[in-house]
Amino acid sequence: MSKSLVVGSHHLAREFALLGHSVLHICTPVTPAHLLLRSARERVAAWKRGFIRHRENLQEIVPLALVPWQISRYFGLSMYLRSAPRLEGQIRRAGFDQPDLLLVDEPRLGGICEMLRPKQTIYRATDLYAVMRSDPSVNVAEQAALGRAGAMIATSGPVLEHLRSLDAGKPALVIENGVDATHFSTPQPVPASYRGLPPSRLLYVGTLDHRFDFEAINSLARLAPDLQVIIAGPASAPIERLQTTLPNLIYLGPVAYEDVPALMQHADIGMLPLNDEPSNRGRSPMKLYEYAAAGLPVMARATPELERRAGRFIHLYKDVESMLSLTRQILAAKPIRAEIAQSAIIHSWSGKALQVLEFAANLPR
């Protein structure tokens, strides 16, 4: 049984364990500021528990970094990890000080390699981090993480282009984000929030942040009063930007992960309304295949990455007018939901985990 230490991706950590590997998953640290936030209560509780054993061969640690990245970055890249004093000892006690594979998804934790003696290190980037966070120091951390790694994985073409601009010589591969297809395809009853709502339900589930196109959603609801535009998820941008005074624009607020499949299965179209924020061009939205697993056709704002992937169930628009026209076309076509759900299976996280392990196995030693 090989040992894998995964920094960042709980999906891949779980799948490696299901494949028989011994796995330690390290989450992004909490900081003292998180102790005061209601939204971080679960993560803080996980930190207090120490080791979390999900199954015999899968453990998880949520570290505490005493100095947040926003401050520690001014004192060198290693300061962030040094301010998590218990982490190195926890890793050693778990028996992962010399893992067969170290997979790092979080550039700010790239220095974890220096605590260990990994046989192989792969850096896996899931976004254009520095652009998304408006923080150029993340690029410096990312370059350092690449310098310690023997290879790199990107979840989209634009992210891979970015990584190659930092280090063109490393073996590299694009492996898109995946989906827990069973979770989203297992039939669920109509959710209570849908009772009384007529058909033609357009759904977005996800974070409402600086990358979400509030204006496009408001315009769509205003121009098409016969459509039910349903938005669900936590908001980090002012929720007042959604014009919920429109009777057909419904905001459900945050929704538990276990309740999301029902929302998707009883909607008609899944939406990905991305705005012009530069980091959107590199996104590999997990929502894309979650919608598909639930049988939903997807309507998304066109980006270079989504244009590369466009298939039978992914429909791309350029502006509000084409968004509305595309909505009408999808509803009139009445796509076969079972076929859409079937198409998502090849994007399962189990398949992605096998791709990562195969890539690692073929790297030069």
N, C-alpha and C positions, 0 to 999 in steps of 0.2 A: 504494500500500500504506500504510494508516494504521498509526500506532504506538500500542500499548496497553501501559501499565505496570500490572501486576497485583500488588497487595500481598496475599499470603495464599493465594489459591486456585490450586493447581497444576492442578486440573481445568479451570477456565475458561481459564487461561493456555494450556494445551495446545490446547483447542478453538478459541480465537481464532487461534492459529497455523495450525491445520489449515484454518481458513476464509480464510487468506491474509494475515492481519495480521502485522506485525512486533511481537513481544512480548518484554518483559522481565518476568520473574517475580521478585519479592523475597520470600524466605521469612522467617519469624519468626527474629530473631537468635538465635545461640548466645551464651552468656556464659562467662566464665572457669570457672564452676562446671561447665559441660557438658564441659570438657576432661578432667574426672576421672571422668565417668560412662560406663560401658560401653554403656549403652542409647543414648547420644548419639553413638556412634562414627561412624555414617554421616553425621550432620549436621556433625560437626566435620571430617570428611574433605572434605565438600562446601565448607565454609568455606575450608579450606586450598587447595583447587583454584582459588579465585577464580571467574571466569566459567565457567559450565557451559553449553556449547552443545548442546542436545538435537536441534536441527535448524537449518537455515539461518536461519530467522526466529523462533527461540525460544531465548532465553538465560535463565539463572537465576543469582541471587546469594544466597548465605547470608551475611548480615553477622555481624560480631562486635560485640556491645555490651559495652563494658568494665564498665559499671555496670548490674546487673540492675534490672528494673522495681521489684522490691520495695524497693530502696534509692532509685533515681533519682526515683520518684514524689514523694518528700519535698522534692525540689529543683526542682519544676516539671515540666510535661508534656514540655517540649522536651529535658530532660536525657537521657532514654533514647536519643533519636536522636543527640544531640550526642556521646554516649559511643560511637557507631559512626563513628569519624572518617573511615573510608575510603569510606563508603557514597555520599556525594554525588559524590565524584570518580568512583567506579565507574559511577554512573548517567550522568554526563556523558560519560565515555569510551565508553559503550555507545550514545550518541546519543539518550538518552531524557529530556533535560532539558526538552523541551517536547512531551510526548506528546499525542496527540489525545484519549486517554481514560486517566484515572487511576482505577483501581478499587481501593478500599481495603477489605479484609476485617478488618483487625486495628486496633482503635481505638488501641492503644498506639503504632502507627506512623502515626497520622493526620497528624502534623506533617510527614510527608514531602512534603506538598503545598507547604510553604514552601520546600523545596529546589528546586522545579521551577516551570515555567510551563505547567501542563496546560491544554488548551483546555476540557476537561470533567473534573469530578471527581464520582464516585459513591461513596457510602459503603454497603457491603454488610455487614449484620450477620447472622451465622449462628447466634447463640445469645443468651441473656440473660447476657452475659459477666460483669457485676458479681456477679450472683447465683451463677452457676456457680463463680466464682473466690473468692467470699466477700470481695470487694475493692471497696468503694464508690468508690475512686479511679478505677476503670475507667469508671464512669458519667461522671465529669468528663472523662476522655479521649474518651469517646464523644460527649459534647456538643460538645467542641471539634472533633472530626472532622466532625460534622454541620454545624458552623458554616462549615467550609471547603468543604463539598460543595454541589453544585447540586441533588442528588437523592439518594434513598436506596432501597435494596433490602433486603427482609427475607426470610428463608427460611421464616418461619412467621407465622401470624396474630398470636400473642402477642408475637413479636419486633417486628412492625410496630406494634402498640399501644404497646409500650415506646418505640420510636423517635419515634412521634408525641407521646408525653408529653414528650419532650425538644425536639422541633422539629416543630410541627404544620403548618407552612406549606410544607414541601418536597414536590415531586412524589415519589410513593412507589409501590412495586409489590412484591407478594409473588411471588418466584420460588423455588420449593422446591429443595433440593439434588437432584442428579441421580445417574445411574448409568452406569458403563461397561458397557452391556448385553452387548456382545460378549464381554468378559472373563468374565462370570459365566455366560453361556449356552453357550459352547463346550464340548461334551461332554468330560468327564474320567473317568478310571477310578476305581474305588472306592479311597479312600485306605487306606493300610496300617493306620491307627488304627481303622478300622471293621471290620477282619477279625475274624470271630467274634462281632460284635455282632448281636443279633437286630433285626428291624425295629421300627417305632414309635420312631424316633430324633428327639428334639427337640433342636435346635441353637441355641446362642447363640455368635456370633463377634463379638468387640469388646473394648473396654477394660473391665476390671473395676475400677470406681472408686466414688466416693461416691454415684453416681447409679444403681448397679446394685442390684436387689432380691435380695440373697443369701438372705434368709429365705424368700421365695416359692419360689425354686429348690429350696432344701433341703426345704421342705414338699411340693412337687410330687413330688420323687423319693421321699420317704418314704411318701406316700399312694398312689403308683402304682408299685410295684416292677416291673411289666411294661413300663414305659416306660424308654427309655434317654435320660437327660438329659446332653447333651454340651456342655461349656463350653470355649471356646477364646479365647485372647487374653491380652495382658499385664495384670498386676495392679498397680494403684497403691493399692488397699486391701488389707488383710491377707487373703491367700488362704485362711488357716485358717477364714475365715468360711464357706467352702464345705465341706459335710459329705461329703468324698470317701471317708469310711469306708462310705458307702452304696454297695453294689455296682453300682447303676445310675446313679450320679452320677460322670461321668468328666470330669476336667479335663486338657485336652491341652497347656496352656501357650500361649505365643505361637506364632502360625502365620504363615508368610510369605504375602504378598499373593497370590503366584501359586498357592499351595496352597489358598486359601480356596474357589474354585469347586467343587473336588472334594468338600469337606466339605458344602457346601450342596446340591449336586446329588444326593447320596446320603443326605440326611436326609429326614424326612417333614414337619416343621414348623420354621419359623424363629421364634425367640423374641426379643421385646424386653421383658425384665422390668425396667421402670422403677419406681423407688421413689417416695416422697413428696417427694424433694428438690425445692424450688420451681423450680429451673432446668429440670427435665424438662418443664414445661408448654410451654416455648417451643422444644423440640428439633425439628429437621427431620432425622430419622435417615437417613443415606445407606443404612444397613443395610436399611431398609424395601424399597427398590427393588432392592438387590443380592440379597436373598432372592428377590424376585419374578422377577428375571431368570434365576435358577437354577431357577425353577419351583416355589418353595416358597410354600405359604400361610403367612401371618404371624399369629402370636398375640402381641398387645401389650397392655400395661397401658394403659387408657384415659387419654388426656389431652385437653384441649380441641382441640389441634392435630390429633391423630390421629382424634378424633371427626369433625372437619371433613373429613378425607380418606377416612374408612372406605369401603371398596369391597368387591368380591366376594372379594378375596384377603386383606383386612386384617380380622382378627377381634379384637375388644377385650374385655378382661375387667376386672372391678373388684377382685376379691380371689382368694385361693387356691382357694376352692371353685368359683367360676365359671371360673377358669383350668383346673382339672381337667375340669370339665364340657365346656368349650369344646374342650379337647384331644380328648376322646372324640368329640365331634360332627365335628370336622375329619377325624379318622382314619376315621370311619365313612362320611363323604361321599365320600372318595377323589377329591379335586379333580383336574381335568385339568391336568397341569403345563404342557403346551404353551400352554394358554390363559393361564395365569398369566404365563409368560415373555413372551408376546406383549404383555400389558398393560404391561410395564415399558418397552417400547421408547419410548413417548411421553415417558418421563422421562429420556431419555438426556442426557448432558452436552452433546452437540452442540446439542440443542434448547434447553437452558438458555442456552447461549452466544448463540444467535440471539435469544432473548428479551431478554437483557441489551443486546445491540447495537441491537436495535430500539427498546428503551426509551431508550437514549442518543441515538439518531438523532432521536427525536421530542421531546427536551427543548428548551426555549427557549434560544436562543443569547445 
